[in-house]
């Protein structure tokens, strides 16, 4: 099967995506042992909001007509914040379950939370908040 190799080393055209390290494996032909499979990430648009008091937040996204909400506690507390244009990046909806730990940053112009099993929530803050704070904590995914 033929494919195209782009400058970033990604082979496409119906063949599983393979990140090029020094050589490629193509259709079972073993040329190099060092490979890293790439995953096509999915995204969903929604919002994230930190509520008054600074420790609690909620994020909400709709995927295939199902609302996925991630809410939890931030440590340390931060100023109230809102991103109405937040993006959730994930591999599969199976990641959007249970209680999960996260790390990230709130401020000055963006919010980013990276959840321990891979998903990421990010977006521009409206308005910006100063100073920016590194945060961590845990949250719970729910579906409606």
ABEGO torsion letter per residue (X at the ends): XBBBBBAAGBBBGGBBBBBBAABBBBGGBBABABBBBBBBBBBBBBBBBBBBGGABBBBBBBBGGBBBBBBBBBOBBBBBBBBAABBBBBABAAABBEBBBBBEBBOAABBBBBBAAGBBBBEBBOBBBOBBBBBBEBBBBBBX
